[in-house]
Every structure is written in C-alpha cells, then in structure tokens.
C-alpha cells in the first residue's frame, strides 16, 4: 500500500510538472483551445469571466500560473523527501 501511495503522488506531481511546462513554454496552445471552446459552447459563454481568454495578457497569466505550478511541485518534492526549510 505504501508503494501505491508513492506511485500515485509521484504520478500526480509529474503530470503537474508537465502541465506547468506547457503553460510556460507553449501558452498559445491553451489560448487557442480556450478560444475554440468559448466559440463552440453557449454554456461557457454564459460564464461571467469566460471572455478573459481574448485579453492580450492571457498568455502572460498562463506563464505565471505555470511558474506557480512548478513552485508547488518543487516545494512538494522538498517536503516529501525531507529536504524542507
């Protein structure tokens, strides 16, 4: 059971690190995906803040969120391995 928990946590952290990397390196992919979802779905258009994907600062926001995700992953790895503050 202990190894299953280790595998689960490490898998989640790897997925988050990959997502953070894509947010930092290729935010245009996420912007394009979000704009297509906005154009296709009336439900998404009804959400009050959904039009933010058309703002010029949205790729910068995604890069910042990628950095936040990476900081979370690194902090989690430090705490889980015992190399905390």
WOKA-V925525 format. One record per residue. N is the residue number from 1. RES is the residue in one letter. SS is DSSP state (2 for helix, 1 for strand, 0 for the rest). PHI is phi in radians with two decimals (999 if undefined). Layout:
BEGIN
[[N/RES/SS/PHI] [N/RES/SS/PHI]]
END
This chain:
BEGIN
[[1/X/0/999] [2/X/2/-1.11] [3/X/2/-1.23] [4/X/2/-1.14] [5/X/2/-1.13] [6/X/2/-1.10] [7/X/2/-1.10] [8/X/2/-1.10] [9/X/2/-1.14] [10/X/2/-1.17] [11/X/2/-1.14] [12/X/2/-1.10] [13/X/2/-1.14] [14/X/2/-1.16] [15/X/2/-1.13] [16/X/2/-1.12] [17/X/2/-1.12] [18/X/2/-1.14] [19/X/2/-1.09] [20/X/2/-1.10] [21/X/2/-1.13] [22/X/2/-1.15] [23/X/2/-1.15] [24/X/2/-1.36] [25/X/2/-1.48] [26/X/0/-2.33] [27/X/2/-1.21] [28/X/2/-1.07] [29/X/2/-1.10] [30/X/2/-1.21] [31/X/2/-1.12] [32/X/2/-1.07] [33/X/2/-1.09] [34/X/2/-1.19] [35/X/2/-1.17] [36/X/2/-1.13] [37/X/2/-1.09] [38/X/2/-1.13] [39/X/2/-1.21] [40/X/2/-1.50] [41/X/0/-2.01] [42/X/2/-1.21] [43/X/2/-1.12] [44/X/2/-1.19] [45/X/2/-1.15] [46/X/2/-1.30] [47/X/0/-1.20] [48/X/0/-1.09] [49/X/0/-1.88] [50/X/2/-1.28] [51/X/2/-1.37] [52/X/2/-1.16] [53/X/2/-1.20] [54/X/2/-1.68] [55/X/0/-1.33] [56/X/0/-1.24] [57/X/0/-1.58] [58/X/2/-1.09] [59/X/2/-1.09] [60/X/2/-1.15] [61/X/2/-1.06] [62/X/2/-1.12] [63/X/2/-1.12] [64/X/2/-1.10] [65/X/2/-1.13] [66/X/2/-1.11] [67/X/2/-1.15] [68/X/2/-1.13] [69/X/2/-1.11] [70/X/2/-1.12] [71/X/2/-1.10] [72/X/2/-1.10] [73/X/2/-1.12] [74/X/2/-1.12] [75/X/2/-1.12] [76/X/2/-1.11] [77/X/2/-1.13] [78/X/2/-1.10] [79/X/2/-1.21] [80/X/2/-1.21] [81/X/2/-1.62] [82/X/0/1.52] [83/X/0/-1.80] [84/X/0/-1.23] [85/X/0/-1.23]]
END
